[in-house]
Each structure stands twice: as C-alpha cells, then as structure tokens.
Amino acid sequence: MHVTNGGVDVELEGNTEDHQILDLKRWISRNTDITIHRLRRVLIESEHVDGTFRSCLALYAIAIVLSLVTGTDVDPRYLIPVKDSRYLCAKNWVKFAFDKLVEGVLSFQWT
C-alpha cells in the first residue's frame, strides 16, 4: 500500500450498517465485536492476499498504529474508510495519522 500526503480525507462518519461493512465485519468477527486479537488472527491465518485481506490489514494498522486503540475492541467506525480496498490508496492517510497524533498529544497535554 503506497502512502502519500494527498487524496481524499479519511472519513469516519457514515453508515456502519452498509452492506459492504456488514459483510466485512461478518468475515472478520462472525458478527461479534471486532477485536485487535481477532484481526491479528485473521491476518495470520489468511492464505490469500485479496481485497478483504487488504481491508483487514488497513483496519489493523488504523487500530494499532494510527489511532492507538487503548483497549482490545476496534471502533466499528474504522470499517467505513476500509470497506472497499480498491480506494485505500486514494485516501489521505498522512493527514489522518497526523490528526490522530495531534489529538493524542492534546489529550495528554499538561494543564
């Protein structure tokens, strides 16, 4: 996955009941909450690199690296930007990561 500073903003607002999102969630977690452990297991056990694998890898990266999820559950809104792997490269992941970094720094800022 090629990451550049440009492209469309990564949107976390939208319908998490979209059929593509529900299909992806079903494939990852079998209709339970998506956890980091489950995502990791899915990635390790995958035998093919297809669109679903790419979406799972992007979701794992968002949860672990870009958004620094503090628990084990992955926010279902993170499924919105990864639901269609064909458009992953068109997103501005640099801006998304930077915004998350700033958000994290400000949340720990000394008062």
Accessible surface in RSA format (square Angstrom, percent):
REM  Atomic radii and reference values for relative SASA: ProtOr
REM  Chains: A
REM  Algorithm: Lee & Richards
REM  Probe-radius: 1.40
REM  Slices: 20
REM RES _ NUM      All-atoms   Total-Side   Main-Chain    Non-polar    All polar
REM                ABS   REL    ABS   REL    ABS   REL    ABS   REL    ABS   REL
RES MET A   1   126.60  65.6  47.02  31.1  79.58 189.5  55.41  47.1  71.18  94.3
RES HIS A   2   130.89  71.5 119.68  83.2  11.21  28.7  91.72  94.5  39.17  45.6
RES VAL A   3    81.86  53.9  57.08  51.7  24.78  59.7  57.96  50.4  23.90  64.8
RES THR A   4    61.02  43.4  53.42  54.2   7.60  18.1  43.82  58.9  17.20  26.0
RES ASN A   5   116.86  80.6  84.06  81.2  32.80  79.0  20.84  50.2  96.02  92.8
RES GLY A   6    28.18  34.7   0.00   N/A  28.18  34.7  26.79  73.5   1.39   3.1
RES GLY A   7    58.29  71.9   0.00   N/A  58.29  71.9  26.99  74.1  31.30  70.1
RES VAL A   8    88.90  58.5  83.23  75.3   5.67  13.7  88.90  77.2   0.00   0.0
RES ASP A   9    73.70  51.6  63.03  62.7  10.67  25.2  15.60  36.7  58.10  57.9
RES VAL A  10    19.11  12.6   0.28   0.3  18.83  45.4   0.28   0.2  18.83  51.1
RES GLU A  11    97.47  56.0  95.30  72.1   2.17   5.2  44.04  85.2  53.43  43.6
RES LEU A  12    21.59  12.0  17.52  12.5   4.08  10.2  17.52  12.3   4.08  11.0
RES GLU A  13   127.16  73.0 114.07  86.3  13.09  31.2  56.32 108.9  70.84  57.8
RES GLY A  14    57.48  70.9   0.00   N/A  57.48  70.9  31.00  85.1  26.48  59.3
RES ASN A  15    96.15  66.3  79.70  77.0  16.45  39.6  36.37  87.5  59.78  57.8
RES THR A  16    38.73  27.5  33.31  33.8   5.42  12.9  10.38  13.9  28.36  42.9
RES GLU A  17   114.73  65.9 102.76  77.7  11.97  28.5  48.88  94.6  65.85  53.8
RES ASP A  18    35.69  25.0  29.65  29.5   6.04  14.3   8.33  19.6  27.37  27.3
RES HIS A  19   130.45  71.3 124.54  86.6   5.91  15.1  89.62  92.4  40.83  47.5
RES GLN A  20    61.63  34.5  56.47  41.3   5.16  12.3  18.47  39.3  43.16  32.7
RES ILE A  21     1.82   1.0   1.82   1.4   0.00   0.0   1.82   1.3   0.00   0.0
RES LEU A  22    55.46  30.9  54.39  38.9   1.06   2.7  54.45  38.2   1.01   2.7
RES ASP A  23    73.93  51.8  68.25  67.9   5.67  13.4  26.78  63.0  47.14  47.0
RES LEU A  24    11.76   6.5   7.65   5.5   4.11  10.3  11.11   7.8   0.65   1.7
RES LYS A  25    50.36  24.6  50.36  30.9   0.00   0.0  13.48  12.1  36.88  39.3
RES ARG A  26   109.02  45.8 104.30  53.2   4.71  11.2  48.72  66.6  60.30  36.5
RES TRP A  27   118.04  47.4 101.25  49.0  16.79  39.4  80.66  43.0  37.37  60.6
RES ILE A  28     0.00   0.0   0.00   0.0   0.00   0.0   0.00   0.0   0.00   0.0
RES SER A  29     5.13   4.3   0.12   0.2   5.01  11.5   0.30   0.6   4.83   6.8
RES ARG A  30   162.71  68.3 147.30  75.1  15.41  36.7  68.15  93.1  94.56  57.3
RES ASN A  31   104.35  72.0  77.47  74.9  26.87  64.7  25.36  61.0  78.98  76.3
RES THR A  32    86.17  61.3  79.67  80.8   6.50  15.5  73.52  98.7  12.66  19.1
RES ASP A  33    96.63  67.7  86.34  85.9  10.29  24.3  18.25  43.0  78.38  78.2
RES ILE A  34     5.97   3.4   3.25   2.4   2.72   6.6   3.25   2.3   2.72   7.4
RES THR A  35    34.14  24.3  34.14  34.6   0.00   0.0  28.38  38.1   5.76   8.7
RES ILE A  36    20.97  11.9  20.97  15.6   0.00   0.0  20.97  15.1   0.00   0.0
RES HIS A  37   108.77  59.4 104.68  72.8   4.08  10.4  77.23  79.6  31.53  36.7
RES ARG A  38    36.41  15.3  36.22  18.5   0.19   0.4  19.56  26.7  16.86  10.2
RES LEU A  39     0.00   0.0   0.00   0.0   0.00   0.0   0.00   0.0   0.00   0.0
RES ARG A  40   129.99  54.6 129.60  66.1   0.39   0.9  23.76  32.5 106.23  64.4
RES ARG A  41   112.19  47.1 109.40  55.8   2.79   6.6  34.11  46.6  78.07  47.3
RES VAL A  42    11.04   7.3   7.06   6.4   3.98   9.6   9.95   8.6   1.09   3.0
RES LEU A  43    25.55  14.2  16.52  11.8   9.03  22.7  16.81  11.8   8.74  23.5
RES ILE A  44   113.73  64.7  86.04  64.1  27.69  66.7  92.98  67.0  20.75  56.3
RES GLU A  45   111.22  63.9  88.91  67.3  22.31  53.1  44.02  85.1  67.20  54.9
RES SER A  46    35.48  30.0   5.33   7.1  30.15  69.5  13.40  28.5  22.08  30.9
RES GLU A  47   155.93  89.5 116.95  88.5  38.98  92.8  44.18  85.5 111.76  91.2
RES HIS A  48   135.58  74.1 125.99  87.6   9.60  24.6  89.87  92.6  45.72  53.2
RES VAL A  49   100.59  66.2  74.73  67.7  25.86  62.3  74.73  64.9  25.86  70.1
RES ASP A  50    67.36  47.2  63.63  63.3   3.73   8.8  32.11  75.6  35.25  35.2
RES GLY A  51    26.75  33.0   0.00   N/A  26.75  33.0  18.58  51.0   8.17  18.3
RES THR A  52    42.71  30.4  37.14  37.7   5.57  13.3   6.30   8.5  36.41  55.0
RES PHE A  53    34.74  17.4  34.53  21.4   0.21   0.5  34.74  21.1   0.00   0.0
RES ARG A  54   113.44  47.6 111.98  57.1   1.47   3.5  35.20  48.1  78.25  47.4
RES SER A  55     2.94   2.5   2.94   3.9   0.00   0.0   0.37   0.8   2.57   3.6
RES CYS A  56     0.01   0.0   0.01   0.0   0.00   0.0   0.01   0.0   0.00   0.0
RES LEU A  57    78.33  43.6  78.33  56.0   0.00   0.0  78.33  55.0   0.00   0.0
RES ALA A  58     2.71   2.5   1.63   2.5   1.08   2.5   2.43   3.4   0.28   0.7
RES LEU A  59     0.00   0.0   0.00   0.0   0.00   0.0   0.00   0.0   0.00   0.0
RES TYR A  60    52.78  24.6  52.78  30.0   0.00   0.0  31.91  24.0  20.87  25.7
RES ALA A  61    33.11  30.4  30.87  47.6   2.25   5.1  33.08  46.6   0.03   0.1
RES ILE A  62     1.36   0.8   1.36   1.0   0.00   0.0   1.36   1.0   0.00   0.0
RES ALA A  63     0.00   0.0   0.00   0.0   0.00   0.0   0.00   0.0   0.00   0.0
RES ILE A  64    64.96  37.0  56.75  42.3   8.21  19.8  57.44  41.4   7.52  20.4
RES VAL A  65    96.92  63.8  83.56  75.7  13.36  32.2  86.13  74.8  10.79  29.3
RES LEU A  66    39.00  21.7  31.43  22.5   7.57  19.0  33.21  23.3   5.79  15.6
RES SER A  67    21.62  18.3   1.14   1.5  20.49  47.2   2.38   5.1  19.24  27.0
RES LEU A  68   123.37  68.7 114.08  81.6   9.29  23.4 116.80  82.0   6.57  17.7
RES VAL A  69    38.52  25.3  13.79  12.5  24.72  59.6  19.44  16.9  19.07  51.7
RES THR A  70   145.66 103.6 104.90 106.3  40.76  97.1  78.64 105.6  67.03 101.3
RES GLY A  71    44.07  54.3   0.00   N/A  44.07  54.3  35.41  97.2   8.66  19.4
RES THR A  72    68.49  48.7  64.30  65.2   4.19  10.0  42.33  56.9  26.16  39.5
RES ASP A  73    82.35  57.7  73.21  72.9   9.14  21.6  26.92  63.4  55.43  55.3
RES VAL A  74     7.03   4.6   0.60   0.5   6.43  15.5   0.72   0.6   6.31  17.1
RES ASP A  75    44.82  31.4  36.82  36.6   8.00  18.9  20.41  48.0  24.41  24.3
RES PRO A  76    68.87  50.2  67.56  61.6   1.31   4.8  68.87  56.9   0.00   0.0
RES ARG A  77    93.87  39.4  93.87  47.9   0.00   0.0  38.46  52.6  55.41  33.6
RES TYR A  78    15.06   7.0  15.06   8.6   0.00   0.0   0.41   0.3  14.65  18.1
RES LEU A  79     1.19   0.7   1.19   0.9   0.00   0.0   1.19   0.8   0.00   0.0
RES ILE A  80    20.43  11.6  16.09  12.0   4.34  10.5  16.09  11.6   4.34  11.8
RES PRO A  81     4.32   3.2   0.10   0.1   4.22  15.4   2.28   1.9   2.05  12.7
RES VAL A  82     0.00   0.0   0.00   0.0   0.00   0.0   0.00   0.0   0.00   0.0
RES LYS A  83    71.61  34.9  58.13  35.7  13.47  32.1  27.00  24.3  44.60  47.5
RES ASP A  84    22.89  16.0  18.56  18.5   4.33  10.2   9.78  23.0  13.11  13.1
RES SER A  85    23.66  20.0  11.41  15.2  12.26  28.2   0.40   0.8  23.27  32.6
RES ARG A  86   179.58  75.4 145.75  74.3  33.83  80.5  76.37 104.4 103.21  62.5
RES TYR A  87   116.36  54.3 116.24  66.1   0.12   0.3  80.06  60.2  36.30  44.7
RES LEU A  88     5.07   2.8   5.07   3.6   0.00   0.0   5.07   3.6   0.00   0.0
RES CYS A  89    75.60  57.2  59.65  66.5  15.95  37.5  29.42  74.5  46.18  49.8
RES ALA A  90    48.76  44.8  36.91  57.0  11.85  27.0  47.05  66.3   1.71   4.5
RES LYS A  91    37.79  18.4  35.44  21.7   2.35   5.6   1.05   0.9  36.74  39.1
RES ASN A  92    14.20   9.8  13.57  13.1   0.63   1.5   0.00   0.0  14.20  13.7
RES TRP A  93    15.72   6.3  14.82   7.2   0.90   2.1  14.96   8.0   0.76   1.2
RES VAL A  94    57.83  38.1  53.37  48.3   4.45  10.7  56.92  49.5   0.91   2.5
RES LYS A  95    92.40  45.1  88.50  54.3   3.90   9.3  64.18  57.8  28.22  30.1
RES PHE A  96    15.94   8.0  11.71   7.3   4.23  11.0  15.41   9.3   0.54   1.5
RES ALA A  97    29.36  27.0  25.46  39.3   3.90   8.9  25.83  36.4   3.53   9.4
RES PHE A  98   122.20  61.1 118.04  73.1   4.16  10.8 121.68  73.8   0.52   1.5
RES ASP A  99    63.54  44.5  57.58  57.3   5.97  14.1  26.59  62.6  36.95  36.8
RES LYS A 100    39.64  19.3  31.52  19.3   8.11  19.3  14.34  12.9  25.30  26.9
RES LEU A 101   110.01  61.3 102.64  73.4   7.37  18.5 109.30  76.8   0.71   1.9
RES VAL A 102    56.92  37.5  55.48  50.2   1.44   3.5  56.92  49.5   0.00   0.0
RES GLU A 103   102.90  59.1  95.88  72.5   7.02  16.7  41.47  80.2  61.43  50.2
RES GLY A 104    27.44  33.8   0.00   N/A  27.44  33.8  27.17  74.6   0.27   0.6
RES VAL A 105    90.63  59.6  83.66  75.7   6.97  16.8  88.47  76.9   2.16   5.8
RES LEU A 106   102.53  57.1  87.81  62.8  14.72  37.0  88.02  61.8  14.51  39.0
RES SER A 107    82.96  70.1  43.23  57.7  39.73  91.5  48.31 102.9  34.65  48.5
RES PHE A 108   170.95  85.5 150.66  93.3  20.29  52.8 155.61  94.3  15.33  43.9
RES GLN A 109   116.67  65.2  96.93  70.8  19.74  47.0  28.25  60.1  88.42  67.1
RES TRP A 110   239.04  95.9 218.75 105.9  20.29  47.6 192.96 102.9  46.08  74.8
RES THR A 111   181.42 129.0 108.75 110.2  72.67 173.2 108.85 146.2  72.57 109.7
END  Absolute sums over single chains surface
CHAIN  1 A     7329.8       6035.0       1294.8       4288.0       3041.8
END  Absolute sums over all chains
TOTAL          7329.8       6035.0       1294.8       4288.0       3041.8
